[in-house]
Amino acid sequence: MRVVAAGTLVLLLGGGCQSDHDALERQDSEEADAGATGAGAAGGNAGANHSAPEDAGAAGASGVEAPPEPDGPTVLTLQHAVVDAGRIWFCFSGVDGEQVAPASGFPLPSTGLAYGQILSIGSLTGMDLAVDSIQPWVVAAEPSELEGLDCRQALDLAASYAIAWPPHADGGAGGVGGGSSLVGGAGGDVAAAGAGGAAGAGGAAGAGGAAGAEGAAGAGGAAGAGGAAGAGGSSEELYPPPPVRALPLPVIPGGSLAGRRSFLLVARGCMGGGTLHSGPAQEDICGVGYSPTSPTLAPVLVVLSRGTTEDAMGVQVVNATSDRRSLEVRSVGPSSTHSLARDVAPGAVVPRSPNLEHSATEYGDPIAEAVLEVFESGGGATRHSQTWREAMASSDPSVLSDGHTFAVVVAGPTLATPSGGWYHASNLTVFETAPAVP
Protein backbone atom coordinates (compact mmCIF):
# COMPACT_ATOMS: atom_id res chain seq x y z
CA MET A 1 0.00 0.00 0.00
CA ARG A 2 1.38 3.42 -0.88
CA VAL A 3 0.22 6.87 0.19
CA VAL A 4 1.79 9.92 -1.37
CA ALA A 5 0.95 13.59 -1.21
CA ALA A 6 0.31 16.05 -3.99
CA GLY A 7 1.99 19.41 -4.00
CA THR A 8 -0.49 22.26 -4.00
CA LEU A 9 -4.26 22.59 -4.36
CA VAL A 10 -6.17 22.75 -7.69
CA LEU A 11 -9.60 22.95 -9.39
CA LEU A 12 -12.98 22.16 -7.79
CA LEU A 13 -15.41 19.45 -8.76
CA GLY A 14 -19.15 19.21 -8.99
CA GLY A 15 -22.25 17.35 -10.06
CA GLY A 16 -22.61 14.26 -12.08
CA CYS A 17 -20.66 11.04 -12.17
CA GLN A 18 -18.10 10.66 -14.90
CA SER A 19 -16.15 7.54 -15.73
CA ASP A 20 -14.01 6.39 -18.59
CA HIS A 21 -16.08 3.98 -20.65
CA ASP A 22 -13.46 1.22 -20.62
CA ALA A 23 -13.31 1.25 -16.83
CA LEU A 24 -16.99 0.40 -16.48
CA GLU A 25 -17.58 -1.85 -19.45
CA ARG A 26 -14.91 -4.04 -21.00
CA GLN A 27 -14.63 -3.75 -24.74
CA ASP A 28 -12.60 -5.50 -27.42
CA SER A 29 -13.49 -3.18 -30.28
CA GLU A 30 -10.80 -0.68 -31.30
CA GLU A 31 -13.61 1.56 -32.52
CA ALA A 32 -15.39 1.76 -29.15
CA ASP A 33 -16.39 5.18 -27.95
CA ALA A 34 -13.48 6.90 -26.24
CA GLY A 35 -15.62 9.30 -24.25
CA ALA A 36 -16.49 9.57 -20.59
CA THR A 37 -19.66 7.77 -19.54
CA GLY A 38 -21.85 8.78 -16.61
CA ALA A 39 -22.34 5.98 -14.11
CA GLY A 40 -24.96 7.58 -11.90
CA ALA A 41 -23.77 9.91 -9.17
CA ALA A 42 -24.19 9.40 -5.46
CA GLY A 43 -26.89 11.56 -3.99
CA GLY A 44 -29.14 11.18 -6.99
CA ASN A 45 -27.03 13.03 -9.56
CA ALA A 46 -26.50 11.20 -12.83
CA GLY A 47 -25.12 12.22 -16.16
CA ALA A 48 -23.28 11.23 -19.29
CA ASN A 49 -20.51 13.11 -20.98
CA HIS A 50 -18.66 12.07 -24.08
CA SER A 51 -15.30 13.29 -25.23
CA ALA A 52 -13.87 13.43 -28.72
CA PRO A 53 -12.24 10.32 -30.16
CA GLU A 54 -9.07 9.29 -28.36
CA ASP A 55 -6.65 10.76 -30.89
CA ALA A 56 -8.33 14.17 -30.72
CA GLY A 57 -6.65 15.01 -27.43
CA ALA A 58 -3.17 13.81 -28.23
CA ALA A 59 -0.64 16.58 -28.14
CA GLY A 60 0.52 16.27 -31.70
CA ALA A 61 0.05 12.93 -33.46
CA SER A 62 3.24 13.13 -35.48
CA GLY A 63 3.45 9.46 -36.26
CA VAL A 64 4.78 8.28 -32.90
CA GLU A 65 3.49 4.74 -32.63
CA ALA A 66 2.01 3.82 -29.27
CA PRO A 67 3.74 0.86 -27.62
CA PRO A 68 1.69 -2.26 -26.90
CA GLU A 69 -0.04 -2.07 -23.54
CA PRO A 70 2.00 -4.19 -21.11
CA ASP A 71 0.34 -6.51 -18.64
CA GLY A 72 1.00 -5.97 -14.99
CA PRO A 73 -0.68 -6.49 -11.65
CA THR A 74 -4.17 -5.08 -11.23
CA VAL A 75 -3.74 -1.79 -9.37
CA LEU A 76 -6.43 0.62 -8.20
CA THR A 77 -5.25 4.13 -7.35
CA LEU A 78 -7.64 6.15 -5.18
CA GLN A 79 -7.53 9.95 -5.13
CA HIS A 80 -9.07 12.61 -2.88
CA ALA A 81 -10.57 15.44 -4.96
CA VAL A 82 -13.63 16.11 -2.78
CA VAL A 83 -13.89 19.88 -2.77
CA ASP A 84 -15.51 20.38 0.64
CA ALA A 85 -13.71 17.68 2.66
CA GLY A 86 -10.53 18.19 4.63
CA ARG A 87 -9.47 14.53 4.91
CA ILE A 88 -11.16 11.42 3.55
CA TRP A 89 -10.98 7.65 3.78
CA PHE A 90 -12.27 4.97 1.41
CA CYS A 91 -14.32 1.95 2.47
CA PHE A 92 -15.66 -0.86 0.28
CA SER A 93 -18.57 -3.31 0.32
CA GLY A 94 -19.08 -6.39 -1.81
CA VAL A 95 -22.24 -6.50 -3.95
CA ASP A 96 -24.15 -9.66 -4.83
CA GLY A 97 -26.93 -8.83 -7.27
CA GLU A 98 -28.82 -6.00 -5.60
CA GLN A 99 -27.62 -6.94 -2.14
CA VAL A 100 -24.83 -4.73 -0.73
CA ALA A 101 -22.86 -6.45 2.02
CA PRO A 102 -21.68 -4.55 5.10
CA ALA A 103 -18.43 -2.71 4.49
CA SER A 104 -15.40 -4.82 5.31
CA GLY A 105 -11.94 -4.03 6.57
CA PHE A 106 -10.70 -0.72 7.92
CA PRO A 107 -10.91 2.73 6.34
CA LEU A 108 -8.13 3.31 3.80
CA PRO A 109 -5.56 4.57 4.39
CA SER A 110 -5.21 4.42 8.16
CA THR A 111 -4.30 8.12 8.36
CA GLY A 112 -6.68 9.27 5.62
CA LEU A 113 -5.92 11.24 2.47
CA ALA A 114 -5.42 14.99 2.32
CA TYR A 115 -6.80 16.81 -0.73
CA GLY A 116 -4.92 15.76 -3.85
CA GLN A 117 -3.27 12.73 -2.25
CA ILE A 118 -3.38 9.26 -3.79
CA LEU A 119 -3.34 5.72 -2.48
CA SER A 120 -2.50 2.70 -4.66
CA ILE A 121 -3.83 -0.72 -3.66
CA GLY A 122 -3.62 -4.18 -5.19
CA SER A 123 -6.30 -5.94 -3.14
CA LEU A 124 -9.30 -5.41 -0.88
CA THR A 125 -10.33 -7.34 2.24
CA GLY A 126 -12.75 -10.12 1.27
CA MET A 127 -13.08 -8.98 -2.37
CA ASP A 128 -11.46 -9.76 -5.71
CA LEU A 129 -10.79 -6.49 -7.55
CA ALA A 130 -10.87 -8.13 -10.96
CA VAL A 131 -14.06 -10.16 -10.44
CA ASP A 132 -16.41 -8.78 -7.81
CA SER A 133 -18.92 -5.94 -7.98
CA ILE A 134 -17.76 -3.35 -5.47
CA GLN A 135 -19.51 -0.50 -3.65
CA PRO A 136 -17.04 2.28 -2.72
CA TRP A 137 -17.76 4.66 0.16
CA VAL A 138 -16.17 8.02 0.94
CA VAL A 139 -15.83 8.95 4.60
CA ALA A 140 -14.89 12.49 5.64
CA ALA A 141 -13.85 13.01 9.25
CA GLU A 142 -11.28 14.15 11.75
CA PRO A 143 -8.76 11.32 12.33
CA SER A 144 -9.63 11.18 16.03
CA GLU A 145 -13.26 10.34 15.20
CA LEU A 146 -12.30 7.15 13.34
CA GLU A 147 -9.57 5.93 15.68
CA GLY A 148 -9.98 2.20 16.23
CA LEU A 149 -13.10 1.93 14.04
CA ASP A 150 -13.51 -0.49 11.17
CA CYS A 151 -15.45 0.52 8.05
CA ARG A 152 -18.79 -0.81 9.26
CA GLN A 153 -18.46 1.12 12.53
CA ALA A 154 -17.35 4.28 10.69
CA LEU A 155 -20.40 4.19 8.41
CA ASP A 156 -22.71 3.58 11.38
CA LEU A 157 -21.19 6.57 13.17
CA ALA A 158 -21.70 8.77 10.11
CA ALA A 159 -25.33 7.65 9.89
CA SER A 160 -25.92 8.57 13.53
CA TYR A 161 -24.56 12.06 12.92
CA ALA A 162 -26.75 12.44 9.84
CA ILE A 163 -29.89 11.73 11.83
CA ALA A 164 -29.06 14.32 14.51
CA TRP A 165 -27.76 17.11 12.25
CA PRO A 166 -27.84 20.13 12.05
CA PRO A 167 -27.27 21.51 15.55
CA HIS A 168 -30.22 23.24 17.25
CA ALA A 169 -32.72 22.00 14.66
CA ASP A 170 -34.98 20.92 17.52
CA GLY A 171 -35.93 24.49 18.36
CA GLY A 172 -33.05 25.10 20.73
CA ALA A 173 -31.05 28.22 21.25
CA GLY A 174 -30.58 29.61 17.80
CA GLY A 175 -28.24 28.51 15.02
CA VAL A 176 -24.51 28.04 15.09
CA GLY A 177 -22.58 30.65 13.15
CA GLY A 178 -20.77 29.34 10.06
CA GLY A 179 -17.02 28.98 9.85
CA SER A 180 -14.76 30.27 7.13
CA SER A 181 -12.30 27.40 6.86
CA LEU A 182 -12.41 23.68 6.20
CA VAL A 183 -13.40 21.99 9.44
CA GLY A 184 -12.36 18.36 9.69
CA GLY A 185 -14.17 16.72 6.79
CA ALA A 186 -15.72 20.06 5.92
CA GLY A 187 -18.99 20.07 4.09
CA GLY A 188 -21.36 18.08 6.28
CA ASP A 189 -22.97 14.67 6.33
CA VAL A 190 -25.30 13.71 3.52
CA ALA A 191 -27.34 10.50 3.34
CA ALA A 192 -24.59 8.75 5.26
CA ALA A 193 -24.43 4.98 4.88
CA GLY A 194 -27.65 4.98 2.95
CA ALA A 195 -29.56 7.03 5.53
CA GLY A 196 -32.28 9.46 4.50
CA GLY A 197 -31.99 13.11 3.57
CA ALA A 198 -29.11 15.25 4.75
CA ALA A 199 -29.20 18.18 7.08
CA GLY A 200 -31.12 21.08 5.61
CA ALA A 201 -29.75 24.34 4.38
CA GLY A 202 -30.75 26.32 7.44
CA GLY A 203 -33.24 29.15 7.38
CA ALA A 204 -33.24 32.71 8.62
CA ALA A 205 -32.21 33.60 12.17
CA GLY A 206 -33.39 30.89 14.51
CA ALA A 207 -35.64 29.31 11.89
CA GLY A 208 -34.07 25.86 12.13
CA GLY A 209 -32.92 23.96 9.06
CA ALA A 210 -34.17 20.64 7.75
CA ALA A 211 -32.93 17.70 9.79
CA GLY A 212 -33.41 14.02 10.51
CA ALA A 213 -32.77 10.86 8.56
CA GLU A 214 -35.75 11.44 6.29
CA GLY A 215 -35.24 15.17 5.91
CA ALA A 216 -38.03 16.22 8.32
CA ALA A 217 -38.01 19.91 9.09
CA GLY A 218 -36.64 20.92 12.48
CA ALA A 219 -38.77 22.99 14.79
CA GLY A 220 -38.28 26.74 14.74
CA GLY A 221 -35.83 28.03 17.30
CA ALA A 222 -35.36 31.34 18.96
CA ALA A 223 -32.66 33.61 17.63
CA GLY A 224 -29.27 33.09 19.24
CA ALA A 225 -27.45 35.64 21.32
CA GLY A 226 -27.19 38.87 19.44
CA GLY A 227 -30.62 38.45 17.85
CA ALA A 228 -29.45 36.49 14.80
CA ALA A 229 -28.48 32.97 13.87
CA GLY A 230 -25.51 32.08 16.02
CA ALA A 231 -23.08 34.35 17.70
CA GLY A 232 -21.83 35.69 14.38
CA GLY A 233 -24.95 37.81 13.92
CA SER A 234 -25.71 36.58 10.39
CA SER A 235 -29.29 36.94 9.15
CA GLU A 236 -29.10 33.37 7.86
CA GLU A 237 -28.36 30.37 10.02
CA LEU A 238 -25.10 28.73 9.01
CA TYR A 239 -23.93 25.53 10.66
CA PRO A 240 -20.70 23.56 10.33
CA PRO A 241 -20.59 20.02 8.93
CA PRO A 242 -20.93 17.10 11.34
CA PRO A 243 -17.70 15.48 12.55
CA VAL A 244 -18.18 12.37 10.38
CA ARG A 245 -19.85 12.10 6.96
CA ALA A 246 -20.15 9.17 4.58
CA LEU A 247 -21.56 8.80 1.08
CA PRO A 248 -21.55 5.93 -1.42
CA LEU A 249 -20.13 6.16 -4.90
CA PRO A 250 -21.83 4.17 -7.69
CA VAL A 251 -21.21 0.43 -7.71
CA ILE A 252 -18.27 -0.71 -9.85
CA PRO A 253 -19.67 -3.65 -11.84
CA GLY A 254 -17.90 -6.99 -11.56
CA GLY A 255 -15.16 -7.39 -14.18
CA SER A 256 -14.68 -3.65 -14.67
CA LEU A 257 -11.28 -3.82 -12.99
CA ALA A 258 -10.15 -6.94 -14.84
CA GLY A 259 -7.41 -7.17 -17.43
CA ARG A 260 -4.30 -6.67 -15.26
CA ARG A 261 -4.37 -2.92 -15.79
CA SER A 262 -3.77 0.26 -13.80
CA PHE A 263 -7.03 1.98 -12.80
CA LEU A 264 -7.68 5.39 -11.25
CA LEU A 265 -10.74 6.16 -9.11
CA VAL A 266 -11.10 9.84 -8.20
CA ALA A 267 -13.69 10.95 -5.64
CA ARG A 268 -14.80 14.42 -6.71
CA GLY A 269 -17.57 16.95 -6.06
CA CYS A 270 -19.05 18.08 -2.74
CA MET A 271 -20.54 16.07 0.12
CA GLY A 272 -22.63 18.92 1.51
CA GLY A 273 -24.56 18.74 4.76
CA GLY A 274 -23.33 21.91 6.43
CA THR A 275 -23.86 25.50 5.34
CA LEU A 276 -20.59 27.36 5.52
CA HIS A 277 -21.69 29.47 2.57
CA SER A 278 -24.92 30.12 0.71
CA GLY A 279 -26.06 31.45 -2.62
CA PRO A 280 -25.61 30.52 -6.28
CA ALA A 281 -21.81 30.55 -5.96
CA GLN A 282 -22.12 27.10 -4.39
CA GLU A 283 -22.91 25.63 -7.81
CA ASP A 284 -19.80 27.22 -9.31
CA ILE A 285 -17.79 25.46 -6.64
CA CYS A 286 -19.55 22.11 -6.33
CA GLY A 287 -21.39 21.73 -9.64
CA VAL A 288 -24.83 22.36 -11.08
CA GLY A 289 -27.64 21.30 -8.78
CA TYR A 290 -25.59 21.38 -5.60
CA SER A 291 -27.06 22.38 -2.25
CA PRO A 292 -26.27 21.19 1.27
CA THR A 293 -29.06 18.63 0.83
CA SER A 294 -28.12 17.72 -2.76
CA PRO A 295 -24.51 16.48 -2.79
CA THR A 296 -22.54 16.23 -6.00
CA LEU A 297 -20.05 13.62 -4.85
CA ALA A 298 -19.21 11.46 -7.87
CA PRO A 299 -16.42 9.28 -9.23
CA VAL A 300 -14.12 9.55 -12.19
CA LEU A 301 -12.95 6.05 -13.12
CA VAL A 302 -10.39 5.60 -15.90
CA VAL A 303 -7.86 3.11 -17.20
CA LEU A 304 -4.29 4.41 -17.18
CA SER A 305 -1.64 3.21 -19.63
CA ARG A 306 1.64 1.68 -18.53
CA GLY A 307 3.07 2.02 -22.04
CA THR A 308 6.55 3.54 -22.22
CA THR A 309 9.47 4.10 -24.58
CA GLU A 310 13.13 4.56 -23.66
CA ASP A 311 13.57 7.92 -25.39
CA ALA A 312 10.41 9.76 -24.26
CA MET A 313 8.39 10.54 -21.13
CA GLY A 314 4.79 9.43 -21.50
CA VAL A 315 1.90 11.65 -20.35
CA GLN A 316 -1.88 11.26 -19.96
CA VAL A 317 -4.28 13.94 -18.68
CA VAL A 318 -7.42 13.22 -16.59
CA ASN A 319 -10.15 15.86 -16.23
CA ALA A 320 -11.65 15.42 -12.75
CA THR A 321 -13.02 18.95 -12.38
CA SER A 322 -16.60 20.07 -11.78
CA ASP A 323 -16.43 22.25 -14.87
CA ARG A 324 -18.58 21.03 -17.77
CA ARG A 325 -16.18 22.42 -20.31
CA SER A 326 -13.24 20.58 -21.84
CA LEU A 327 -9.74 21.67 -21.00
CA GLU A 328 -6.18 21.69 -22.31
CA VAL A 329 -2.98 21.23 -20.33
CA ARG A 330 0.37 22.59 -21.50
CA SER A 331 3.91 22.36 -20.17
CA VAL A 332 5.83 25.62 -20.36
CA GLY A 333 9.60 25.45 -20.06
CA PRO A 334 12.28 28.13 -20.31
CA SER A 335 12.41 27.98 -24.10
CA SER A 336 9.45 25.90 -25.28
CA THR A 337 5.74 25.19 -24.77
CA HIS A 338 4.19 21.78 -25.42
CA SER A 339 0.55 20.73 -25.23
CA LEU A 340 0.14 17.55 -23.19
CA ALA A 341 -3.50 16.98 -24.16
CA ARG A 342 -6.32 18.96 -25.76
CA ASP A 343 -10.11 18.75 -25.57
CA VAL A 344 -10.13 16.67 -22.39
CA ALA A 345 -13.82 16.32 -21.50
CA PRO A 346 -14.98 15.97 -17.88
CA GLY A 347 -14.33 12.44 -16.69
CA ALA A 348 -12.06 11.56 -19.61
CA VAL A 349 -8.42 10.49 -19.90
CA VAL A 350 -6.60 11.85 -22.98
CA PRO A 351 -4.86 10.43 -24.90
CA ARG A 352 -5.79 6.80 -24.39
CA SER A 353 -2.29 5.71 -25.35
CA PRO A 354 0.22 8.01 -23.66
CA ASN A 355 1.55 11.10 -25.38
CA LEU A 356 5.12 10.06 -26.26
CA GLU A 357 6.03 13.13 -28.30
CA HIS A 358 8.81 14.51 -26.13
CA SER A 359 11.67 13.60 -23.86
CA ALA A 360 11.62 14.86 -20.29
CA THR A 361 14.29 17.47 -21.02
CA GLU A 362 12.24 18.89 -23.90
CA TYR A 363 9.58 19.90 -21.39
CA GLY A 364 12.21 21.69 -19.34
CA ASP A 365 15.71 21.17 -18.01
CA PRO A 366 15.10 20.42 -15.23
CA ILE A 367 11.53 19.39 -15.98
CA ALA A 368 10.59 19.73 -12.31
CA GLU A 369 10.76 23.53 -12.65
CA ALA A 370 8.71 23.70 -15.86
CA VAL A 371 5.14 24.96 -15.39
CA LEU A 372 1.93 23.05 -16.05
CA GLU A 373 -0.82 25.40 -17.25
CA VAL A 374 -4.56 24.62 -17.54
CA PHE A 375 -6.76 26.35 -20.13
CA GLU A 376 -10.30 26.03 -21.32
CA SER A 377 -10.27 24.27 -24.68
CA GLY A 378 -10.14 26.86 -27.44
CA GLY A 379 -7.77 29.23 -25.71
CA GLY A 380 -8.18 32.09 -23.31
CA ALA A 381 -6.29 32.98 -20.16
CA THR A 382 -4.49 30.45 -18.00
CA ARG A 383 -6.94 29.17 -15.38
CA HIS A 384 -4.46 27.38 -13.17
CA SER A 385 -0.72 26.70 -13.03
CA GLN A 386 1.73 24.66 -10.95
CA THR A 387 5.26 23.45 -11.53
CA TRP A 388 5.76 19.76 -12.17
CA ARG A 389 7.57 19.62 -8.81
CA GLU A 390 4.58 21.14 -6.97
CA ALA A 391 2.17 18.73 -8.65
CA MET A 392 4.24 15.59 -8.05
CA ALA A 393 2.59 13.06 -5.76
CA SER A 394 6.05 11.69 -5.10
CA SER A 395 8.56 13.77 -3.19
CA ASP A 396 11.27 12.69 -5.62
CA PRO A 397 11.10 14.72 -8.86
CA SER A 398 13.97 12.70 -10.35
CA VAL A 399 11.40 10.09 -11.40
CA LEU A 400 10.25 12.55 -14.10
CA SER A 401 12.36 10.95 -16.78
CA ASP A 402 12.26 9.06 -20.05
CA GLY A 403 11.08 5.48 -19.93
CA HIS A 404 8.22 6.34 -17.56
CA THR A 405 4.59 7.41 -18.08
CA PHE A 406 2.70 9.82 -15.85
CA ALA A 407 -0.91 10.83 -15.25
CA VAL A 408 -1.69 14.53 -14.78
CA VAL A 409 -5.01 14.84 -12.90
CA VAL A 410 -6.81 18.20 -12.96
CA ALA A 411 -9.24 18.59 -10.06
CA GLY A 412 -11.31 21.30 -8.45
CA PRO A 413 -14.22 23.68 -9.15
CA THR A 414 -15.20 25.57 -12.26
CA LEU A 415 -11.94 26.78 -13.77
CA ALA A 416 -12.61 30.48 -13.23
CA THR A 417 -13.71 30.11 -9.59
CA PRO A 418 -11.37 31.80 -7.09
CA SER A 419 -10.33 29.89 -4.00
CA GLY A 420 -12.34 30.26 -0.80
CA GLY A 421 -12.31 29.38 2.87
CA TRP A 422 -14.75 26.45 2.93
CA TYR A 423 -13.60 24.65 -0.21
CA HIS A 424 -10.37 23.57 -1.83
CA ALA A 425 -8.85 25.44 -4.73
CA SER A 426 -7.79 24.06 -8.09
CA ASN A 427 -5.14 21.34 -8.08
CA LEU A 428 -2.87 19.30 -10.32
CA THR A 429 -1.53 15.93 -9.22
CA VAL A 430 1.16 14.04 -11.17
CA PHE A 431 1.98 10.39 -10.51
CA GLU A 432 3.39 7.41 -12.37
CA THR A 433 0.78 5.24 -14.09
CA ALA A 434 2.55 2.04 -13.01
CA PRO A 435 2.56 2.53 -9.22
CA ALA A 436 4.23 -0.06 -7.06
CA VAL A 437 2.07 -1.82 -4.48
CA PRO A 438 2.98 -4.54 -1.96
Rosetta blueprint (number, residue, H / E / L):
1 M L
2 R E
3 V E
4 V E
5 A L
6 A L
7 G L
8 T L
9 L L
10 V E
11 L L
12 L L
13 L L
14 G L
15 G L
16 G L
17 C L
18 Q L
19 S E
20 D E
21 H H
22 D H
23 A H
24 L H
25 E L
26 R L
27 Q L
28 D L
29 S L
30 E L
31 E L
32 A L
33 D L
34 A L
35 G L
36 A E
37 T E
38 G L
39 A L
40 G L
41 A L
42 A H
43 G H
44 G H
45 N L
46 A L
47 G L
48 A L
49 N L
50 H L
51 S L
52 A L
53 P L
54 E H
55 D H
56 A H
57 G H
58 A E
59 A L
60 G L
61 A L
62 S L
63 G L
64 V L
65 E L
66 A L
67 P L
68 P L
69 E L
70 P L
71 D L
72 G L
73 P L
74 T L
75 V E
76 L E
77 T E
78 L E
79 Q E
80 H E
81 A E
82 V E
83 V L
84 D L
85 A L
86 G L
87 R E
88 I E
89 W E
90 F E
91 C E
92 F E
93 S E
94 G E
95 V E
96 D E
97 G L
98 E L
99 Q E
100 V E
101 A L
102 P L
103 A L
104 S E
105 G E
106 F E
107 P E
108 L E
109 P E
110 S E
111 T E
112 G E
113 L E
114 A E
115 Y L
116 G L
117 Q L
118 I E
119 L E
120 S E
121 I E
122 G L
123 S L
124 L E
125 T L
126 G L
127 M E
128 D L
129 L L
130 A L
131 V L
132 D L
133 S E
134 I E
135 Q E
136 P E
137 W E
138 V E
139 V E
140 A E
141 A E
142 E L
143 P H
144 S H
145 E H
146 L H
147 E L
148 G L
149 L L
150 D L
151 C H
152 R H
153 Q H
154 A H
155 L H
156 D H
157 L H
158 A H
159 A H
160 S H
161 Y H
162 A H
163 I H
164 A H
165 W L
166 P L
167 P L
168 H L
169 A L
170 D E
171 G L
172 G L
173 A E
174 G L
175 G L
176 V L
177 G L
178 G L
179 G L
180 S L
181 S L
182 L L
183 V L
184 G L
185 G L
186 A L
187 G L
188 G L
189 D L
190 V L
191 A L
192 A H
193 A H
194 G H
195 A L
196 G L
197 G L
198 A L
199 A L
200 G L
201 A L
202 G L
203 G L
204 A E
205 A L
206 G L
207 A L
208 G L
209 G L
210 A E
211 A L
212 G L
213 A L
214 E L
215 G L
216 A L
217 A E
218 G L
219 A E
220 G L
221 G L
222 A E
223 A L
224 G L
225 A L
226 G L
227 G L
228 A L
229 A E
230 G L
231 A L
232 G L
233 G L
234 S E
235 S L
236 E E
237 E L
238 L L
239 Y L
240 P L
241 P L
242 P L
243 P L
244 V E
245 R E
246 A E
247 L E
248 P E
249 L L
250 P L
251 V L
252 I E
253 P L
254 G L
255 G L
256 S L
257 L L
258 A L
259 G L
260 R L
261 R L
262 S E
263 F E
264 L E
265 L E
266 V E
267 A E
268 R E
269 G E
270 C L
271 M L
272 G L
273 G L
274 G L
275 T L
276 L L
277 H L
278 S L
279 G L
280 P L
281 A H
282 Q H
283 E H
284 D H
285 I H
286 C H
287 G L
288 V L
289 G L
290 Y L
291 S E
292 P L
293 T L
294 S E
295 P L
296 T L
297 L L
298 A E
299 P E
300 V E
301 L E
302 V E
303 V E
304 L E
305 S L
306 R L
307 G L
308 T L
309 T E
310 E L
311 D L
312 A E
313 M L
314 G E
315 V E
316 Q E
317 V E
318 V E
319 N E
320 A E
321 T E
322 S L
323 D L
324 R L
325 R L
326 S L
327 L E
328 E E
329 V E
330 R E
331 S E
332 V E
333 G L
334 P L
335 S L
336 S L
337 T E
338 H E
339 S E
340 L E
341 A E
342 R E
343 D E
344 V E
345 A L
346 P L
347 G L
348 A L
349 V E
350 V E
351 P E
352 R E
353 S E
354 P E
355 N E
356 L L
357 E L
358 H L
359 S L
360 A H
361 T H
362 E H
363 Y H
364 G L
365 D L
366 P L
367 I H
368 A H
369 E H
370 A L
371 V E
372 L E
373 E E
374 V E
375 F E
376 E E
377 S L
378 G L
379 G L
380 G L
381 A L
382 T L
383 R L
384 H E
385 S E
386 Q E
387 T E
388 W H
389 R H
390 E H
391 A H
392 M E
393 A L
394 S L
395 S L
396 D L
397 P H
398 S H
399 V H
400 L L
401 S L
402 D L
403 G L
404 H L
405 T E
406 F E
407 A E
408 V E
409 V E
410 V E
411 A E
412 G E
413 P L
414 T L
415 L L
416 A L
417 T L
418 P L
419 S L
420 G E
421 G L
422 W L
423 Y E
424 H L
425 A L
426 S E
427 N E
428 L E
429 T E
430 V E
431 F E
432 E E
433 T L
434 A L
435 P L
436 A L
437 V L
438 P L
